[in-house]
Amino acid sequence: MRPGLWKRCLWGGLGLWLLTAVITYATKNTNLLPTLILLGSFLVPGVFVLWAYERHGRDLGLSVLLNCFVVGGVLGVLGASVMEYYLLHPSVWIFVGVGLIEEAVKLAALVIVLRRFRQVRGLRAGLVLGAAVGFGFAAFESSGYAFNAVVSMRGLDLRSLLETEILRGLLAPFGHGLWTAIAGGVLLKFRESGGRFRFPGAVVLTYLGVSLLHALWDSMHGIAVWLVAVITSTGLDRALFAQGYIPEPTAEQKHLFTLFSVGGMVLVSLVGVAWLTSLARGPRRRG
């Protein structure tokens, strides 16, 4: 694989996505919608996986990387869908359950994929392949969100589709790929030379930590609304929170809501990036 492939894929894919969006909008050709959804959903996750492979995982091989991204990603979204359907119900803690379930199924998918690759172990391999599973999960999940966005009561909503893909593309590096890279790195750090997976306290605590980051990320809308309700004490029915429902802020409260929600997501992202950076630099300092 030639160096810099991720850059060519990024700019080439972005150009194709923009061209597809323009032609779809101009011609109203619904046959192009699957192309638009797939390009927008897989571009950023795929590029980040290629970047991680080029920088840190060339010795792992493309086979294991693609298996983690595609098979791991599909197994992850399927497992999460089944478990969330049967186990979760509306409550104030629902996103804690989402975080615990989705981080668990992604780690389980990583374990399942790597059962055939017994030689793959170590922190660096776990960071790269964990990211591959996480970004695969994010890509398939984003395609579902994009499909739901384009289908509305008024017909096909192309603007909503584009807004959804742009937003999720910008946020993708700070979500599933980041969290599963951290958890996967620690998991494979403790994998034995014979291929057996171990789950000591460090692995369990890391899983709980990334699940908490995940839950905080997903909950930030509700947390921001709750903070607005506490500070302003007007316009919002706090009793709805206890029932698992989130009231909408008033027009006067929108600016405060935006500050808390965006600021909270930035804070969660910084914690995750700092954690990943600390793990990646650990072996270098010891060396």
N, C-alpha and C positions, 0 to 999 in steps of 0.2 A: 504494500500500500504506500503510495507516494505521500511524503509529508505535506501537510497543509490541505489535505482532502476536506477536512471539516469546514475550512473557510470557503472552498469552492461550493460545497454542498449548501452552506448557509446562504451565500449570495445568489447562487443559481436557483435554489429552492424558493427564496424570497421573491425573485423575479418571476418564477413560474406561478407562484401563488397570486401575486399582484396581477399578472396577465390574465389568469383564470378568473379572478374577481371582476376585472374590468369587462371581460367578454361575457361573463355570466350576467352582469348587471345590464350590459348593452343589449344582449340578445334575448334575455329572459329564458334561456335554455336550461331547463331543470335537469337535463342529463349531465350537466357539468357540476351539479351540487356535490355528488360523491367525491369528485376530484378535488374540489375546493375544500371540503371537510377533511379529507385525508391529508392533503398538503399542509393545511393549517394546523392540524392536530399533531402530525408527526415531525414537522420541520425542526422545531426547537429541541424537543427531546432527542431526536435522532442525531442532531448536530452535537449536542453535549456528550452523548455517548461516544461519538467518533472522536471528539476532542480528548476525552478521558482515555480512550484506547490508544490514540497516537502518543499522548504524553506519558502515560503510566502503565499501559497494559499490552504492549505489542507482543510480549512473550507469552501471553495467555492464549492467543489465537482467536481468529474470527468466529470459529464454530461456537465456542463457549459464550462469547459475547452476544452473538445473535440469538442463541438459545435463551439466554437470560432476558434479553430485550423483548423478544416475541413470545416465547413460550411462558417465561416468567411473568410478563405483563398480562397475558391473557388469563393465566391461572389466577393471578392476583385479582383482577376485576371480577372474574367469575366467583371466586371464593368470597370476596367482599360482598357481592350482590346477594348471595345465598344467606350468609350469616347476618347481614344487616336486615334482610327481609324478615327473618325469623326471630332475631334477638332484640332488635331495637324498636322502641316505641317513643312517641313524643314526650319529652321531659326536658328539664333544664340540663341534664347530664348527657343528652343524646350524643353530643360531639365527642365526649370522653369515650363513649362506646365506639364511635366511628374510628377514632384514633387508634384504640386498642385493637380493633378488628382488622383494619386495613394494614397496620404495621405488622400484625401477626401473619396475615395471609401473604404479604410480600416476602417476609422472611421464610415462610413455609415454601413458597414458590422457588426461592433461591436454593433452599435445601434440596428440593425435588430435582431441579435442573442439574445441580452439581453432584448428584449421586453418581452420574456417569463419568464425572471428571474428578476422580479421587485424588489426583495429584495437585489440584488447585487448592491452595491454602495460603494463609498469611494476610496481614493487615492490608497491604497494598492491593492484592487481588480482591479482597472483600470490598474495599472502597470502590473499585472500578465496576465490579460485577453487581454489587448492591445498587450502585447508581443506575446500571443498565436495567435491572428489574424495576426500579422505581420510575425511571423515565418511560419504560415500556408501559407500566401501569398508567402513568400520566397521559401518554399518547392515546391509549385506547379509551380512557375515561373522558378525555377532552373531545374525542370524536362523538361520544354519546351526548355530551353537553352541547356540542355544536349542532347536532341533529335536532335536539329538542329546541334549540334556540331558533332554528330556521322554520320550524313548524309552529304556527300560531293560529288563533281562532279566525284571524283575518286572511289566512292563507300563508304563503311562504314569505318570511321576513328576512330578506338578505342582509339588511343592515344589522339586525340583531345577531345573525350568524357571524358577520365580520367582526363586530365588537367583541363577541365572546371569544373568537379565536385570537384576536390581538391581545386581549386581557390575559387569557390563559397562557399564551405564548410568552408574554413578559414575565408572568409569575412562575412559570414552569421551573426555572433553575433553583427556586427557593422552596420548593415543595417536596413532592414524592421522591425525586431523585436524590435530593440532599439528605432527607431523613433515612432512606434505605441505604444510602452509601455509608452513613455513620453506623447503622445497625449491622450491615453486612460486613463492614471492616472489622468490627469487634467479634462478630460471629466466626469469621474465617481466621482471625488471629488465634483462636483457641481450637481450631480444627486439628485433629491428630494426623500424623503422617500417613496413616492407613486409610484416611478418608472419613473416619468417624467424627460426627459432630458432637461437641460438648456444649453444655449450657450452664457454665458457672455463674456466680453472682454478677460478674461484670457484664455478661451478655444480657441477663435479665434486667439489670438496672439500665443498661443502654436502651433496651427495647421500651422500657417504661418511660425513659427520658424522651425518646423521639416520639412516642405516642402522645406525651404531654404537649410537645411542640405542635404536633399535628392537631390535637384537640384545641389548643389555643388559637391556631391559625384559622380553623374552621369556625370557631366560636367568636371571632373578633367582631363580626357584625352585631351579635347579641351583646357582647361585652361593651361595645361602644354605645349601644342604645341604653343599656343599664347605667353606664356612667353618666350619660346625658340626663337620664331620669333622676339620678341621685343629685346631680349638681343643680339642675334647673327646677326640679320638683313641680313641674307643670306640664300639662299636655299629654302625659303618658300614664297609662294604667299599669302600675307595677304588679298588680295581682296576676296579670297575664304571664309574667315570667314563671311563676310557680306552677302554672299549668302547661309549660313547655311552649308557649307562644311568644313571639317577639313583636311588640307594637312598632309602628313606624314613627320616626321622629317627625315633628312638625316642620314647616318651612323655616321657621326661625331657628330651629335646632340643627338644621342640616350641616351648617359649617362646623359646629362642635362635634357632631357625629362623624363627619369626614376626618377631622383631625384625630380623633381617638381611633377610628378604624384603620386608617392608613398608618398612623404612628405605631399602633400595636402590631400590625403585620411587618413593618420595618424592624421593630424590636425583635420579634420572633425570628425573622430572617437573619439578623445579625448574630443572635445566639447560635443558630444552626451553623452558619458559616464559620463562626469562631470555634465551635466544637469540632467541625470537620477539619479546619486548619490545624488545630491542636493535635488531632490524631495523625494527620499526614506528616507533620513536622516532628512528631515524637521519635520515630526511628532514625531520622537524620541527626537529632541532637545526641541520641545514644551512640550513634556511629562516630 
